[in-house]
Amino acid sequence: MSKPTSEEFWDNHYRKLTSELSGRPSAILVQYAGDLTPGRSLDLGSSGATT
């Protein structure tokens, strides 16, 4: 059996979590971003920090 591609790995990973995901934003995200103007992007957790 071959090793799954990165895409296959993550598809399978999130497929297993489907029942745990509500589709609603977290309360913390709503607290900090709820008043932002719709139509803009919000970049979370993409810094190059190592900690």
PyMOL Python script that loads the backbone (N, CA, C, O; Angstrom):
from pymol import cmd

cmd.read_pdbstr("""\
ATOM      1  N   MET A   1       0.858  -1.190   0.000  1.00  0.00           N
ATOM      2  CA  MET A   1       0.000   0.000   0.000  1.00  0.00           C
ATOM      3  C   MET A   1       0.894   1.240   0.000  1.00  0.00           C
ATOM      4  O   MET A   1       1.851   1.329   0.769  1.00  0.00           O
ATOM      5  N   SER A   2       0.572   2.181  -0.862  1.00  0.00           N
ATOM      6  CA  SER A   2       1.388   3.382  -0.972  1.00  0.00           C
ATOM      7  C   SER A   2       0.995   4.417   0.085  1.00  0.00           C
ATOM      8  O   SER A   2      -0.118   4.418   0.612  1.00  0.00           O
ATOM      9  N   LYS A   3       1.943   5.281   0.364  1.00  0.00           N
ATOM     10  CA  LYS A   3       1.715   6.356   1.325  1.00  0.00           C
ATOM     11  C   LYS A   3       0.741   7.361   0.714  1.00  0.00           C
ATOM     12  O   LYS A   3       0.880   7.711  -0.458  1.00  0.00           O
ATOM     13  N   PRO A   4      -0.253   7.835   1.494  1.00  0.00           N
ATOM     14  CA  PRO A   4      -1.218   8.792   0.934  1.00  0.00           C
ATOM     15  C   PRO A   4      -0.537  10.125   0.608  1.00  0.00           C
ATOM     16  O   PRO A   4       0.441  10.510   1.249  1.00  0.00           O
ATOM     17  N   THR A   5      -1.062  10.808  -0.380  1.00  0.00           N
ATOM     18  CA  THR A   5      -0.567  12.151  -0.684  1.00  0.00           C
ATOM     19  C   THR A   5      -0.965  13.074   0.467  1.00  0.00           C
ATOM     20  O   THR A   5      -1.796  12.717   1.302  1.00  0.00           O
ATOM     21  N   SER A   6      -0.371  14.245   0.502  1.00  0.00           N
ATOM     22  CA  SER A   6      -0.715  15.222   1.532  1.00  0.00           C
ATOM     23  C   SER A   6      -2.207  15.543   1.494  1.00  0.00           C
ATOM     24  O   SER A   6      -2.864  15.632   2.531  1.00  0.00           O
ATOM     25  N   GLU A   7      -2.729  15.713   0.275  1.00  0.00           N
ATOM     26  CA  GLU A   7      -4.157  16.021   0.126  1.00  0.00           C
ATOM     27  C   GLU A   7      -5.023  14.882   0.670  1.00  0.00           C
ATOM     28  O   GLU A   7      -5.996  15.126   1.383  1.00  0.00           O
ATOM     29  N   GLU A   8      -4.673  13.655   0.338  1.00  0.00           N
ATOM     30  CA  GLU A   8      -5.436  12.494   0.823  1.00  0.00           C
ATOM     31  C   GLU A   8      -5.364  12.391   2.341  1.00  0.00           C
ATOM     32  O   GLU A   8      -6.358  12.088   3.001  1.00  0.00           O
ATOM     33  N   PHE A   9      -4.176  12.647   2.889  1.00  0.00           N
ATOM     34  CA  PHE A   9      -4.004  12.584   4.346  1.00  0.00           C
ATOM     35  C   PHE A   9      -4.964  13.551   5.035  1.00  0.00           C
ATOM     36  O   PHE A   9      -5.697  13.165   5.946  1.00  0.00           O
ATOM     37  N   TRP A  10      -4.954  14.819   4.592  1.00  0.00           N
ATOM     38  CA  TRP A  10      -5.787  15.823   5.251  1.00  0.00           C
ATOM     39  C   TRP A  10      -7.273  15.615   4.982  1.00  0.00           C
ATOM     40  O   TRP A  10      -8.100  15.875   5.857  1.00  0.00           O
ATOM     41  N   ASP A  11      -7.622  15.152   3.789  1.00  0.00           N
ATOM     42  CA  ASP A  11      -9.027  14.820   3.512  1.00  0.00           C
ATOM     43  C   ASP A  11      -9.515  13.755   4.484  1.00  0.00           C
ATOM     44  O   ASP A  11     -10.597  13.882   5.059  1.00  0.00           O
ATOM     45  N   ASN A  12      -8.725  12.713   4.666  1.00  0.00           N
ATOM     46  CA  ASN A  12      -9.096  11.640   5.596  1.00  0.00           C
ATOM     47  C   ASN A  12      -9.138  12.138   7.033  1.00  0.00           C
ATOM     48  O   ASN A  12     -10.030  11.769   7.797  1.00  0.00           O
ATOM     49  N   HIS A  13      -8.182  12.969   7.397  1.00  0.00           N
ATOM     50  CA  HIS A  13      -8.116  13.520   8.758  1.00  0.00           C
ATOM     51  C   HIS A  13      -9.399  14.285   9.088  1.00  0.00           C
ATOM     52  O   HIS A  13     -10.021  14.040  10.121  1.00  0.00           O
ATOM     53  N   TYR A  14      -9.792  15.211   8.209  1.00  0.00           N
ATOM     54  CA  TYR A  14     -10.984  16.020   8.476  1.00  0.00           C
ATOM     55  C   TYR A  14     -12.278  15.256   8.275  1.00  0.00           C
ATOM     56  O   TYR A  14     -13.290  15.588   8.892  1.00  0.00           O
ATOM     57  N   ARG A  15     -12.266  14.261   7.443  1.00  0.00           N
ATOM     58  CA  ARG A  15     -13.455  13.420   7.265  1.00  0.00           C
ATOM     59  C   ARG A  15     -13.809  12.729   8.584  1.00  0.00           C
ATOM     60  O   ARG A  15     -14.986  12.575   8.910  1.00  0.00           O
ATOM     61  N   LYS A  16     -12.791  12.315   9.338  1.00  0.00           N
ATOM     62  CA  LYS A  16     -13.012  11.654  10.626  1.00  0.00           C
ATOM     63  C   LYS A  16     -13.570  12.623  11.667  1.00  0.00           C
ATOM     64  O   LYS A  16     -14.263  12.204  12.595  1.00  0.00           O
ATOM     65  N   LEU A  17     -13.274  13.911  11.520  1.00  0.00           N
ATOM     66  CA  LEU A  17     -13.713  14.917  12.491  1.00  0.00           C
ATOM     67  C   LEU A  17     -15.082  15.509  12.186  1.00  0.00           C
ATOM     68  O   LEU A  17     -15.596  16.298  12.977  1.00  0.00           O
ATOM     69  N   THR A  18     -15.669  15.154  11.082  1.00  0.00           N
ATOM     70  CA  THR A  18     -16.910  15.768  10.625  1.00  0.00           C
ATOM     71  C   THR A  18     -17.973  15.829  11.715  1.00  0.00           C
ATOM     72  O   THR A  18     -18.659  16.842  11.852  1.00  0.00           O
ATOM     73  N   SER A  19     -18.117  14.775  12.480  1.00  0.00           N
ATOM     74  CA  SER A  19     -19.174  14.765  13.491  1.00  0.00           C
ATOM     75  C   SER A  19     -18.875  15.716  14.641  1.00  0.00           C
ATOM     76  O   SER A  19     -19.787  16.088  15.379  1.00  0.00           O
ATOM     77  N   GLU A  20     -17.618  16.119  14.811  1.00  0.00           N
ATOM     78  CA  GLU A  20     -17.253  17.012  15.904  1.00  0.00           C
ATOM     79  C   GLU A  20     -17.308  18.481  15.497  1.00  0.00           C
ATOM     80  O   GLU A  20     -17.339  19.358  16.360  1.00  0.00           O
ATOM     81  N   LEU A  21     -17.320  18.757  14.213  1.00  0.00           N
ATOM     82  CA  LEU A  21     -17.323  20.132  13.746  1.00  0.00           C
ATOM     83  C   LEU A  21     -18.757  20.625  13.607  1.00  0.00           C
ATOM     84  O   LEU A  21     -19.584  19.985  12.956  1.00  0.00           O
ATOM     85  N   SER A  22     -19.046  21.772  14.226  1.00  0.00           N
ATOM     86  CA  SER A  22     -20.415  22.292  14.217  1.00  0.00           C
ATOM     87  C   SER A  22     -20.699  23.201  13.035  1.00  0.00           C
ATOM     88  O   SER A  22     -21.857  23.379  12.659  1.00  0.00           O
ATOM     89  N   GLY A  23     -19.656  23.781  12.440  1.00  0.00           N
ATOM     90  CA  GLY A  23     -19.862  24.750  11.383  1.00  0.00           C
ATOM     91  C   GLY A  23     -20.067  26.161  11.906  1.00  0.00           C
ATOM     92  O   GLY A  23     -20.177  27.107  11.127  1.00  0.00           O
ATOM     93  N   ARG A  24     -20.118  26.304  13.222  1.00  0.00           N
ATOM     94  CA  ARG A  24     -20.270  27.627  13.845  1.00  0.00           C
ATOM     95  C   ARG A  24     -18.897  28.132  14.285  1.00  0.00           C
ATOM     96  O   ARG A  24     -18.058  27.332  14.700  1.00  0.00           O
ATOM     97  N   PRO A  25     -18.648  29.445  14.205  1.00  0.00           N
ATOM     98  CA  PRO A  25     -17.362  29.985  14.655  1.00  0.00           C
ATOM     99  C   PRO A  25     -17.235  29.879  16.166  1.00  0.00           C
ATOM    100  O   PRO A  25     -18.237  29.870  16.881  1.00  0.00           O
ATOM    101  N   SER A  26     -16.010  29.801  16.643  1.00  0.00           N
ATOM    102  CA  SER A  26     -15.790  29.727  18.088  1.00  0.00           C
ATOM    103  C   SER A  26     -16.151  31.054  18.741  1.00  0.00           C
ATOM    104  O   SER A  26     -16.134  32.099  18.090  1.00  0.00           O
ATOM    105  N   ALA A  27     -16.475  31.009  20.013  1.00  0.00           N
ATOM    106  CA  ALA A  27     -16.846  32.215  20.749  1.00  0.00           C
ATOM    107  C   ALA A  27     -15.694  33.207  20.789  1.00  0.00           C
ATOM    108  O   ALA A  27     -15.921  34.417  20.750  1.00  0.00           O
ATOM    109  N   ILE A  28     -14.471  32.721  20.865  1.00  0.00           N
ATOM    110  CA  ILE A  28     -13.302  33.606  20.906  1.00  0.00           C
ATOM    111  C   ILE A  28     -13.152  34.334  19.576  1.00  0.00           C
ATOM    112  O   ILE A  28     -12.873  35.532  19.559  1.00  0.00           O
ATOM    113  N   LEU A  29     -13.333  33.628  18.462  1.00  0.00           N
ATOM    114  CA  LEU A  29     -13.255  34.275  17.156  1.00  0.00           C
ATOM    115  C   LEU A  29     -14.332  35.346  17.034  1.00  0.00           C
ATOM    116  O   LEU A  29     -14.052  36.443  16.551  1.00  0.00           O
ATOM    117  N   VAL A  30     -15.531  35.056  17.452  1.00  0.00           N
ATOM    118  CA  VAL A  30     -16.627  36.031  17.388  1.00  0.00           C
ATOM    119  C   VAL A  30     -16.310  37.239  18.266  1.00  0.00           C
ATOM    120  O   VAL A  30     -16.593  38.375  17.888  1.00  0.00           O
ATOM    121  N   GLN A  31     -15.721  36.993  19.438  1.00  0.00           N
ATOM    122  CA  GLN A  31     -15.369  38.081  20.354  1.00  0.00           C
ATOM    123  C   GLN A  31     -14.404  39.065  19.689  1.00  0.00           C
ATOM    124  O   GLN A  31     -14.581  40.277  19.806  1.00  0.00           O
ATOM    125  N   TYR A  32     -13.398  38.559  18.999  1.00  0.00           N
ATOM    126  CA  TYR A  32     -12.381  39.428  18.420  1.00  0.00           C
ATOM    127  C   TYR A  32     -12.691  39.901  17.003  1.00  0.00           C
ATOM    128  O   TYR A  32     -12.256  40.984  16.611  1.00  0.00           O
ATOM    129  N   ALA A  33     -13.417  39.130  16.247  1.00  0.00           N
ATOM    130  CA  ALA A  33     -13.634  39.470  14.844  1.00  0.00           C
ATOM    131  C   ALA A  33     -15.087  39.784  14.501  1.00  0.00           C
ATOM    132  O   ALA A  33     -15.387  40.148  13.364  1.00  0.00           O
ATOM    133  N   GLY A  34     -15.976  39.650  15.452  1.00  0.00           N
ATOM    134  CA  GLY A  34     -17.391  39.833  15.184  1.00  0.00           C
ATOM    135  C   GLY A  34     -17.777  41.211  14.670  1.00  0.00           C
ATOM    136  O   GLY A  34     -18.758  41.344  13.940  1.00  0.00           O
ATOM    137  N   ASP A  35     -17.025  42.228  15.038  1.00  0.00           N
ATOM    138  CA  ASP A  35     -17.354  43.589  14.618  1.00  0.00           C
ATOM    139  C   ASP A  35     -16.618  44.027  13.356  1.00  0.00           C
ATOM    140  O   ASP A  35     -16.785  45.163  12.912  1.00  0.00           O
ATOM    141  N   LEU A  36     -15.811  43.153  12.774  1.00  0.00           N
ATOM    142  CA  LEU A  36     -15.094  43.501  11.554  1.00  0.00           C
ATOM    143  C   LEU A  36     -16.066  43.604  10.382  1.00  0.00           C
ATOM    144  O   LEU A  36     -17.084  42.912  10.345  1.00  0.00           O
ATOM    145  N   THR A  37     -15.747  44.457   9.445  1.00  0.00           N
ATOM    146  CA  THR A  37     -16.585  44.654   8.275  1.00  0.00           C
ATOM    147  C   THR A  37     -16.578  43.406   7.397  1.00  0.00           C
ATOM    148  O   THR A  37     -15.504  42.933   7.026  1.00  0.00           O
ATOM    149  N   PRO A  38     -17.744  42.860   7.055  1.00  0.00           N
ATOM    150  CA  PRO A  38     -17.794  41.704   6.160  1.00  0.00           C
ATOM    151  C   PRO A  38     -17.163  42.031   4.804  1.00  0.00           C
ATOM    152  O   PRO A  38     -17.189  43.174   4.347  1.00  0.00           O
ATOM    153  N   GLY A  39     -16.606  41.012   4.183  1.00  0.00           N
ATOM    154  CA  GLY A  39     -16.006  41.194   2.869  1.00  0.00           C
ATOM    155  C   GLY A  39     -14.504  41.384   2.917  1.00  0.00           C
ATOM    156  O   GLY A  39     -13.869  41.549   1.875  1.00  0.00           O
ATOM    157  N   ARG A  40     -13.931  41.364   4.096  1.00  0.00           N
ATOM    158  CA  ARG A  40     -12.492  41.491   4.253  1.00  0.00           C
ATOM    159  C   ARG A  40     -11.947  40.130   4.673  1.00  0.00           C
ATOM    160  O   ARG A  40     -12.701  39.279   5.145  1.00  0.00           O
ATOM    161  N   SER A  41     -10.657  39.922   4.507  1.00  0.00           N
ATOM    162  CA  SER A  41     -10.071  38.657   4.936  1.00  0.00           C
ATOM    163  C   SER A  41      -9.423  38.828   6.293  1.00  0.00           C
ATOM    164  O   SER A  41      -8.988  39.922   6.651  1.00  0.00           O
ATOM    165  N   LEU A  42      -9.364  37.755   7.037  1.00  0.00           N
ATOM    166  CA  LEU A  42      -8.742  37.733   8.351  1.00  0.00           C
ATOM    167  C   LEU A  42      -7.744  36.589   8.365  1.00  0.00           C
ATOM    168  O   LEU A  42      -8.125  35.427   8.222  1.00  0.00           O
ATOM    169  N   ASP A  43      -6.486  36.907   8.533  1.00  0.00           N
ATOM    170  CA  ASP A  43      -5.424  35.913   8.481  1.00  0.00           C
ATOM    171  C   ASP A  43      -5.055  35.512   9.908  1.00  0.00           C
ATOM    172  O   ASP A  43      -4.498  36.312  10.661  1.00  0.00           O
ATOM    173  N   LEU A  44      -5.368  34.276  10.271  1.00  0.00           N
ATOM    174  CA  LEU A  44      -5.102  33.788  11.622  1.00  0.00           C
ATOM    175  C   LEU A  44      -4.085  32.666  11.614  1.00  0.00           C
ATOM    176  O   LEU A  44      -4.203  31.722  10.832  1.00  0.00           O
ATOM    177  N   GLY A  45      -3.097  32.761  12.470  1.00  0.00           N
ATOM    178  CA  GLY A  45      -2.170  31.657  12.681  1.00  0.00           C
ATOM    179  C   GLY A  45      -1.265  31.338  11.524  1.00  0.00           C
ATOM    180  O   GLY A  45      -0.889  30.178  11.356  1.00  0.00           O
ATOM    181  N   SER A  46      -0.894  32.308  10.718  1.00  0.00           N
ATOM    182  CA  SER A  46      -0.033  31.992   9.587  1.00  0.00           C
ATOM    183  C   SER A  46       1.362  32.614   9.701  1.00  0.00           C
ATOM    184  O   SER A  46       2.103  32.669   8.719  1.00  0.00           O
ATOM    185  N   SER A  47       1.710  33.072  10.878  1.00  0.00           N
ATOM    186  CA  SER A  47       3.027  33.682  11.030  1.00  0.00           C
ATOM    187  C   SER A  47       4.103  32.615  10.971  1.00  0.00           C
ATOM    188  O   SER A  47       3.810  31.424  11.070  1.00  0.00           O
ATOM    189  N   GLY A  48       5.316  33.029  10.813  1.00  0.00           N
ATOM    190  CA  GLY A  48       6.436  32.107  10.767  1.00  0.00           C
ATOM    191  C   GLY A  48       7.020  31.820  12.131  1.00  0.00           C
ATOM    192  O   GLY A  48       8.103  31.244  12.234  1.00  0.00           O
ATOM    193  N   ALA A  49       6.319  32.211  13.177  1.00  0.00           N
ATOM    194  CA  ALA A  49       6.836  32.002  14.543  1.00  0.00           C
ATOM    195  C   ALA A  49       6.992  30.523  14.848  1.00  0.00           C
ATOM    196  O   ALA A  49       6.245  29.684  14.345  1.00  0.00           O
ATOM    197  N   THR A  50       7.967  30.226  15.670  1.00  0.00           N
ATOM    198  CA  THR A  50       8.217  28.829  16.031  1.00  0.00           C
ATOM    199  C   THR A  50       7.694  28.483  17.407  1.00  0.00           C
ATOM    200  O   THR A  50       7.835  27.343  17.848  1.00  0.00           O
ATOM    201  N   THR A  51       7.097  29.434  18.091  1.00  0.00           N
ATOM    202  CA  THR A  51       6.545  29.151  19.419  1.00  0.00           C
ATOM    203  C   THR A  51       5.076  29.440  19.469  1.00  0.00           C
ATOM    204  O   THR A  51       4.446  29.258  20.511  1.00  0.00           O
TER     205      THR A  51
END
""", "prot")
cmd.dss("prot")
cmd.show_as("cartoon", "prot")
cmd.util.cbc("prot")
cmd.orient("prot")
